Amino acid sequence: MLAFTATIRKFDKKGEKTGWTYIEISAAQAKKLKPDTKTSFRVKGKLDQHPIKQTALIPIGDGQFILPFNAAIRKGTGKKQGEKVKVELVLDESRFVMNADFMDCLNDDPAAKTFFKTLTAGHQRYFSKWIDSAKTTSTKTKRIVMAMNALARNMGFPEMLREEKRNKFN
């Protein structure tokens, strides 16, 4: 197990990561979790007392990684940029299970399913995790409909969210 204390940071301007909150994982720390890897991999453990699983460590160069400190993690820990958090991580080799209702809908729409299969596994998981994070059945249903509409139009997860944001403000 890897255990340390980290400061929560935020990217100013960093391409697609602009505005992201994250914690840094040094090359030495990453090597303890998964030796000799330079690609994204998943971890589980605790951030303070908040449990995490199937959380990606993303490479940023020179063997270093970041762990995105997303809204769910910020809410779970009650922490924000600049604060310190206790980190306990181990490699998570469990298999990710896609949302069953979403997969059923994809099986009913060959065009959407064909495009979905062209996406990387990580981008496929974005859809499923977003659907799973819905707190109510109606929100889950709304998200599945949005995902299906986007995929049928060959839109990935970020494009779908950007379009939704534009539509809210128009």
QUIFENFEN-V690241 format. One line per field, one symbol per residue. phi: phi as a letter, one per 20 degrees, with the letter a starting at -180 (. if undefined). psi: psi as a letter, one per 40 degrees, with the letter a starting at -180 (. if undefined). burial: b if it has 9 or more other ideal C-beta (glycine too) atoms within 8 Angstrom, else e. A space follows every 50 residues. Layout:
BEGIN
phi->???
psi->???
burial->???
END
This chain:
BEGIN
phi->.dcadcefdbffdblfegnfebcedfgffffffbgldcdgbdccqcdlde fcbldeedfcolmeccdgdfgffgffemdcgneecedcccfddfefdfgf fffffffecgfffffgffffgffffgffffffffecfffffgffffffff ffdldeffffffffffffed
psi->ihhihihhihhchfbeeheiiiiihidddddddgifieiiiiiiaihbeh iiifhhhhieifeiiihhgidddddddeiiheiiihhhiihheihhhihd dddddddegdddddddeeiiddddddddddddehdidddddddddddddd ddefhadddddddddddde.
burial->ebeeebebbbbeeeeeebebbbbbbeeebbbebeeeeeebbbbbbbbbeb ebebbbbbbeeebbbbbbbeeebbeebebeeeeebbbbbbebeeebebbe bbbebbeebeebbebbeebeeebbbbbbebbeebeeeebbebbbebbbeb bbeeeebebbeebbeeeeee
END
